[in-house]
Amino acid sequence: MKEIILDTETTGLSVEEGHRIVEIGCIELENLIPTKNIFHCYLNPERKVSKSAFEVHGYSDNFLSDKKKFIEIADEFLRFINGKKIVIHNAEFDVRHLNNELSKANKTLILNENVVDTLEIARNKYPGSSISLDALCKRFRIDNTKRDKHTALLDCELLSKVYINLLDQKEPKLVFENTNIENSIVNLDKIIYSKKIIKPSLIELEKHKSFLKKNFKKNFFN
């Protein structure tokens, strides 16, 4: 099964106030293992970035001014996510902004039934605890020291690890090195997959032997 880990950065919080997307990042998973496909682009939002948003991601109006507009990458984006579950942290925010952009471009909208919200998974799994992406990285001992600013692709990398831990699965690790990620679907040359091997203690081994011996006698003599 293929899934897409997705994150966006925007000019501000509210679609109703005319805020737009400035960055989209996507990482593809197949059976929870990262494939070599990612989608990433910076976007010209056709409006100014709010001061609060700039403090979060650091993308200035000048930096974004020569980037493509959403309508120019809409079809490529839709092809990339087509037929796959989309995994987002705080999905309501990203989906509202994405559907606002898709609506403006007269494209098919993203349906909630195709979206997995890791914020909801974490809220149900750890009620009363902090469930921000940073808090979950800390809980699962995922290194997020590079997250000085919120950037879509880095947040996707972190979320892919958080998602797998939320599902109690083994953790894949991505290495982004010497990769041109701007405005394109990119092949990652270096993917590292590590399995955590848990060895039983001597006490656990003894208990296991005792269990097998007891059940063998029970099944053999009855």
C-alpha positions as CSV (number, residue, x, y, z in Angstrom):
1,M,0.0,0.0,0.0
2,K,1.3,3.4,-1.0
3,E,0.9,6.5,1.2
4,I,2.0,10.1,1.0
5,I,3.4,12.0,4.0
6,L,2.5,15.6,3.3
7,D,3.2,19.0,4.8
8,T,2.7,22.6,3.7
9,E,3.9,26.0,4.7
10,T,1.7,29.1,4.1
11,T,1.6,32.9,4.2
12,G,-0.6,32.7,7.3
13,L,-3.2,30.7,9.2
14,S,-6.6,31.6,7.7
15,V,-7.9,30.7,4.2
16,E,-10.7,33.2,4.9
17,E,-8.2,36.0,5.2
18,G,-6.7,35.1,1.8
19,H,-3.6,33.2,3.0
20,R,-2.0,30.9,0.4
21,I,0.5,28.0,0.3
22,V,4.2,28.8,-0.2
23,E,5.6,25.3,0.0
24,I,4.5,21.7,-0.4
25,G,6.5,18.7,0.6
26,C,5.6,15.0,0.0
27,I,7.4,11.7,0.8
28,E,6.0,8.5,-0.7
29,L,5.8,5.3,1.5
30,E,5.1,1.8,0.3
31,N,4.1,-0.6,3.1
32,L,5.5,2.0,5.5
33,I,8.9,2.1,3.8
34,P,10.0,5.2,2.0
35,T,10.3,4.9,-1.7
36,K,12.7,6.9,-3.9
37,N,9.9,9.4,-4.8
38,I,9.3,12.8,-3.3
39,F,7.5,15.8,-4.4
40,H,8.6,19.3,-3.4
41,C,8.1,22.8,-4.5
42,Y,8.2,26.4,-3.3
43,L,5.3,28.6,-4.6
44,N,4.6,32.2,-5.3
45,P,1.6,32.9,-3.2
46,E,0.7,36.1,-5.1
47,R,0.4,37.9,-1.8
48,K,2.7,39.0,1.1
49,V,3.8,36.6,3.8
50,S,2.6,37.5,7.2
51,K,5.2,38.4,9.9
52,S,4.1,35.5,12.1
53,A,4.4,33.0,9.2
54,F,7.8,34.3,8.2
55,E,9.0,33.7,11.8
56,V,7.9,30.1,11.4
57,H,9.4,29.2,8.1
58,G,11.6,32.1,7.0
59,Y,10.4,32.3,3.4
60,S,10.5,36.0,2.4
61,D,8.4,37.7,-0.3
62,N,11.6,38.2,-2.3
63,F,12.5,34.6,-2.1
64,L,9.1,33.4,-3.3
65,S,8.6,36.1,-6.0
66,D,10.2,34.0,-8.8
67,K,8.7,30.7,-7.9
68,K,5.9,28.9,-9.8
69,K,2.3,29.6,-8.9
70,F,0.1,26.7,-7.6
71,I,-1.8,26.4,-10.9
72,E,1.4,25.6,-12.7
73,I,2.2,22.6,-10.5
74,A,-1.4,21.5,-9.7
75,D,-1.6,18.6,-12.2
76,E,1.8,17.3,-11.3
77,F,0.9,17.4,-7.6
78,L,-2.4,15.6,-8.2
79,R,-0.7,12.9,-10.2
80,F,1.8,12.3,-7.4
81,I,-0.9,11.8,-4.7
82,N,-3.5,10.1,-6.9
83,G,-4.8,6.8,-5.5
84,K,-2.8,7.1,-2.3
85,K,-3.7,7.7,1.4
86,I,-2.4,11.1,2.5
87,V,-0.8,11.3,6.0
88,I,-0.8,14.8,7.6
89,H,-0.2,16.1,11.1
90,N,-3.1,18.4,11.8
91,A,-4.7,17.5,8.5
92,E,-7.6,20.0,8.8
93,F,-5.2,22.9,8.4
94,D,-3.3,21.6,5.4
95,V,-6.3,20.1,3.6
96,R,-8.2,23.5,3.9
97,H,-5.3,25.3,2.3
98,L,-4.7,22.7,-0.4
99,N,-8.4,22.5,-1.3
100,N,-8.5,26.3,-1.4
101,E,-5.6,26.2,-4.0
102,L,-7.2,23.4,-5.9
103,S,-10.5,25.2,-6.0
104,K,-8.9,28.3,-7.4
105,A,-7.3,26.2,-10.1
106,N,-10.5,24.4,-10.9
107,K,-9.1,21.0,-9.9
108,T,-10.4,18.0,-8.0
109,L,-10.4,18.5,-4.3
110,I,-8.9,16.2,-1.7
111,L,-11.5,14.1,0.2
112,N,-11.3,13.7,3.9
113,E,-11.8,9.9,3.5
114,N,-8.4,9.8,1.7
115,V,-6.6,11.5,4.6
116,V,-5.0,10.1,7.8
117,D,-4.4,12.7,10.6
118,T,-1.5,11.7,12.8
119,L,-2.7,14.4,15.3
120,E,-5.9,12.5,15.9
121,I,-4.0,9.2,16.2
122,A,-1.6,10.7,18.8
123,R,-4.5,12.4,20.6
124,N,-6.3,9.0,21.0
125,K,-3.1,7.2,21.9
126,Y,-1.7,9.7,24.4
127,P,-4.7,11.6,25.8
128,G,-3.7,14.7,27.8
129,S,-0.1,14.7,26.5
130,S,1.5,17.2,24.2
131,I,1.1,15.9,20.6
132,S,2.9,18.5,18.6
133,L,5.4,17.2,16.0
134,D,8.3,18.2,18.2
135,A,6.7,16.6,21.3
136,L,6.2,13.3,19.4
137,C,9.8,13.4,18.1
138,K,10.9,13.7,21.7
139,R,8.6,10.9,22.8
140,F,10.0,8.6,20.1
141,R,13.6,9.8,20.4
142,I,13.6,11.1,16.9
143,D,16.4,13.6,16.2
144,N,14.7,16.9,15.3
145,T,17.7,19.2,16.0
146,K,17.7,20.4,12.4
147,R,14.2,21.8,12.7
148,D,15.3,25.4,13.5
149,K,12.5,26.5,11.0
150,H,9.4,24.7,9.8
151,T,10.1,23.5,6.3
152,A,7.8,21.1,4.5
153,L,10.2,18.4,3.4
154,L,12.0,18.2,6.7
155,D,8.7,18.1,8.6
156,C,7.7,15.2,6.2
157,E,10.8,13.3,7.0
158,L,10.2,13.7,10.8
159,L,6.5,12.9,10.4
160,S,7.2,9.7,8.4
161,K,9.2,8.4,11.5
162,V,6.6,9.6,13.9
163,Y,3.8,8.0,11.9
164,I,5.6,4.6,11.9
165,N,6.2,4.8,15.6
166,L,2.5,5.7,16.2
167,L,1.6,2.5,14.4
168,D,4.1,0.6,16.5
169,Q,6.1,-0.4,13.4
170,K,9.8,-0.5,12.6
171,E,11.3,2.8,11.8
172,P,12.8,3.7,8.4
173,K,15.4,6.4,8.2
174,L,15.8,8.9,5.3
175,V,19.0,10.5,4.3
176,F,18.6,13.7,2.1
177,E,22.1,14.4,0.7
178,N,23.0,16.3,-2.5
179,T,19.5,16.1,-3.7
180,N,17.8,18.8,-5.9
181,I,14.4,19.0,-4.4
182,E,13.0,22.2,-5.7
183,N,9.9,22.1,-7.9
184,S,10.2,18.5,-8.9
185,I,9.7,14.8,-8.2
186,V,13.1,13.6,-7.0
187,N,14.8,10.2,-6.7
188,L,16.6,9.8,-3.4
189,D,19.8,7.8,-3.9
190,K,20.3,7.0,-0.3
191,I,17.6,5.3,1.8
192,I,18.6,3.6,5.0
193,Y,16.2,1.1,6.6
194,S,17.1,0.0,10.2
195,K,15.3,-2.6,12.2
196,K,15.4,-2.6,16.0
197,I,16.4,-6.0,17.2
198,I,15.2,-6.7,20.8
199,K,16.9,-9.6,22.5
200,P,15.1,-11.4,25.4
201,S,16.7,-11.3,28.8
202,L,17.9,-14.4,30.6
203,I,14.8,-14.3,32.9
204,E,12.5,-14.1,29.8
205,L,14.3,-17.1,28.2
206,E,13.9,-19.2,31.4
207,K,10.2,-18.3,31.6
208,H,9.8,-19.2,27.9
209,K,11.5,-22.6,28.5
210,S,9.3,-23.2,31.5
211,F,6.2,-22.3,29.5
212,L,7.1,-24.7,26.7
213,K,7.9,-27.5,29.1
214,K,4.7,-27.1,31.0
215,N,2.5,-27.0,27.9
216,F,4.4,-29.9,26.3
217,K,3.6,-32.1,29.3
218,K,0.0,-30.9,29.4
219,N,-0.6,-31.6,25.7
220,F,1.4,-34.9,25.6
221,F,-0.1,-36.6,28.6
222,N,-3.7,-35.4,28.3
